[in-house]
Amino acid sequence: MIVVGGGLMGMLSARELALSGVRVALFERRAMGQESSWAGGGILSPLYPWRYPAAVNDLARWSQGAYPELLARLHRETGIDPEYVPSGLLMLDADQQAAGREWARAYPTPLRLLDAAELRVEEPELAPDWRQGCLFPELGQVRNPRLAAAVRADLLRLGVSLHEQTPVESLLLRAGRVRGVRAGGRDWHVPQVVLAGGAWSAGLLDASLSTPPVRPVRGQMMLYRIAAGRIRHIVLHGGHYVIPRRDGHLLVGSTLEEVGFDKQVTDEARAELTAWAGELFPFLRGESPVKHWAGLRPGSPQGIPCIAEHPEVTGLFINAGHYRNGVVMGPASARLLADLMLGRKPILDPAPFHLFEPVSA
Ligand SMILES: Cc1cc2nc3c(=O)[nH]c(=O)nc-3n(C[C@H](O)[C@H](O)[C@H](O)COP(=O)(O)OP(=O)(O)OC[C@H]3O[C@@H](n4cnc5c(N)ncnc54)[C@H](O)[C@@H]3O)c2cc1C
C-alpha cells in the first residue's frame, strides 16, 4: 500500500496500517511533518468544540481517549518525548460560557467556572480586568513537531519504507481502479493508495474526477520565550490563544486567512497577535517574539475531514481536510481509515466523512 503525504495524517495512517500487518510505503515531497503538522499548535481539543458538528467532536473524543497510551508508547518505543501536557484550557469568552457548559454535559468534560479571585490563582499574570473564566482542566496539548518526529521514528521501527524528498507526480489509474503512483521517475504498482496530502490533497485528482472539498487556510503563529511556568494553561479568547510549552516556549496563535497557497507571514498578523497577547498578559508587551511562521491548514466545510474511498476510483482512499483540528482528530481518523481499507468494523459511523465535490459540468 502507498500513502501520499508525510504529515501527521499520512504518518498516522501508515502506522495504523503497518500495525495491522500491511506493507506500507510512504511518499513525502519534502521531509516528514514539516507543513501544517509542524506549524500548528498541538491543542488536543477543537477550539470552542460546541461550534463544530458531531462528526468533528466524535473524532476528537475518540482520539482524546487514545492519546495518553499512544504518546506513552511512542515515547517508550522511540525515545522521543512528544511532551504531552495536561495543561487545561482556560476560556475567557463570557458569551461562550453557556454553550460551553451545555457541550460539557453532552460530551462529559470537567469544567470549572472561575471568578476574579480564582482566575488570579490559576493564572497570576493575567491582566486584572479579566474577571471570569471557564476552565476545562483536563484538556491538554502535545508538542506537534515532536509528535511527528516520534511517529516518523516509529514508522521506521515498524518497517514502513519512507521516501522523503519524493513528490508523487501522478496517480496511476485504469478502468476505475488505482494501480499505484508515479514518483521519483518511476511507477510504483500497488492495489491501494491513501491520499493524505493536507491542503494539497485535491491537486493529484484531475478535473474528470470528484474531489474532496479541501482548500488551504493560512494560519500565522508567533513564538515567545518566557520563564517556564509563568503562564500555566492554554488560554483562549476571541479566537486567539496562547499555548505554554514545558520549557518556557510560548505559542501565540493564530490567524485564519483565505490566501491560497501563500505561506508568507505579514506585519498585520504580527501586530494583531502581539497586541492581543499583551492585552491578556501585560508582561508580554515587554517581550519580543523570537519566531513568526505560517502554515496552511487543510480547510474543509465545517472542518469535517474526508475519510473515505473515492467514489469513482476503487482502491483510492482519502484522509484529508482536518482544518484546525488535525492533531486532535489524527489518531481516530487514521484508525477509521484503516478500518475502511481493511474491511473491519469501523470505530465510528463513516457516513459523515464521505465528502466529495462532484465534477462540475
Ligand atoms: C497555525 C496552525 C495552528 C494549528 N493548531 C492546531 C491545534 O492546536 N490542534 C490541532 O488539532 N490542529 C491544529 N492545526 C491543524 C493541524 O495542524 C492540521 O489539521 C494537520 O496538521 C493536518 O495534517 P495533514 O497531514 O493532513 O497535513 P500536512 O501536515 O500539511 O501534511 C501534508 C503533507 O503532504 C505532503 N504532500 C502534498 N502533496 C504531496 C505530493 N504530491 N507528494 C508527496 N507529498 C505531498 C506535504 O508536503 C505535507 O508534508 C493547526 C494548523 C495551523 C496551520
The ligand as a Gaussian input file, in Angstrom:
#p B3LYP/6-31G(d) Opt

LIG

0 1
 C       -1.345000      27.793000      12.776000
 C       -1.979000      26.443000      12.928000
 C       -2.394000      26.037000      14.196000
 C       -2.959000      24.785000      14.375000
 N       -3.263000      24.356000      15.633000
 C       -3.796000      23.129000      15.828000
 C       -4.070000      22.653000      17.147000
 O       -3.779000      23.331000      18.137000
 N       -4.657000      21.436000      17.293000
 C       -4.988000      20.653000      16.219000
 O       -5.542000      19.579000      16.407000
 N       -4.699000      21.065000      14.950000
 C       -4.120000      22.269000      14.748000
 N       -3.840000      22.706000      13.475000
 C       -4.286000      21.894000      12.336000
 C       -3.374000      20.728000      12.065000
 O       -2.040000      21.180000      12.106000
 C       -3.712000      20.139000      10.683000
 O       -5.094000      19.836000      10.611000
 C       -2.926000      18.850000      10.435000
 O       -1.569000      19.029000      10.710000
 C       -3.111000      18.379000       9.004000
 O       -2.258000      17.283000       8.794000
 P       -2.068000      16.698000       7.344000
 O       -1.135000      15.559000       7.461000
 O       -3.385000      16.493000       6.711000
 O       -1.399000      17.929000       6.539000
 P        0.119000      18.405000       6.458000
 O        0.772000      18.384000       7.777000
 O        0.104000      19.703000       5.732000
 O        0.800000      17.289000       5.608000
 C        0.531000      17.079000       4.236000
 C        1.822000      16.570000       3.631000
 O        1.583000      16.115000       2.313000
 C        2.733000      16.412000       1.553000
 N        2.378000      16.388000       0.135000
 C        1.471000      17.169000      -0.507000
 N        1.410000      16.814000      -1.818000
 C        2.306000      15.808000      -1.996000
 C        2.711000      15.022000      -3.117000
 N        2.180000      15.221000      -4.352000
 N        3.650000      14.072000      -2.941000
 C        4.200000      13.856000      -1.724000
 N        3.863000      14.565000      -0.629000
 C        2.921000      15.519000      -0.767000
 C        3.139000      17.812000       2.064000
 O        4.482000      18.121000       1.748000
 C        2.887000      17.666000       3.547000
 O        4.025000      17.243000       4.271000
 C       -3.193000      23.936000      13.258000
 C       -2.748000      24.334000      11.997000
 C       -2.133000      25.573000      11.839000
 C       -1.626000      25.953000      10.480000

